[in-house]
């Protein structure tokens, strides 16, 4: 899905391209507003381009809400549990009925509702921050700049060089994993440079990259996830640099 879409376009499931074209966000289907279209092969009713697109989304993708819900985690950031709750909330089911269906307490359901409202507030703040950065026309922005607001991720060149001198040998391999968190993060940030942005890796590939610097690739892989340096799908088959 394109990154420059508006929230309204994402909610609708399609975007207008140029003066006449309507394009589905989930497949290559487009409709030209200079023509009319039969609703389907079995329905001879005609529709303008936007109407045909709405029909397409409903019958080919189960509607824009379901299409959004079915996006991969690396696109939506939602776990399977969160998707399940959103699907139930969208049906207007009350908390007690949801609790009965999932065999949990109503307070647990209310907690999930609260967490989503909290995420919505956080998302607004994040959008405001990102838009402010774009307005200042900075030359470079990466997702890691948000992580770097955490003091643990901020270090001077002198600090980093000292850590490298102590914990890396002449071949750039770690002689041990630092016990102090800030020093450990400095080495992890160095390791992160070996991962290309916007590229997906298998667990085996991640282990191979880690092994070039650390012996204990299992522990380091866990740290990379915990510190938000790498993202991972729920089933652990795909990794990417955040």
Secondary structure, 3 states (H helix, E strand, C coil): CCCCCCHHHHHHCEEEECCCEEEECCCCCEEECCCCEEEECCEEEEECHHHHHHHHHHHHCCHHHHHHHCCCHHHHCCCHHHHHHHHHHHCCCCHHHHHHHHCCCHHHHHHHHHHHHHHHHHHHHHHHHHHHHHHCCCCCCCCHHHHCCCHHHCCCHHHHHHHHHHHECCCCCECCCCCCHHHHHHHHHHHHCCCCCCCEECHHHHHHHHHCCCCCHHHHHHHHHHCCCEEECCCCCCEEEC
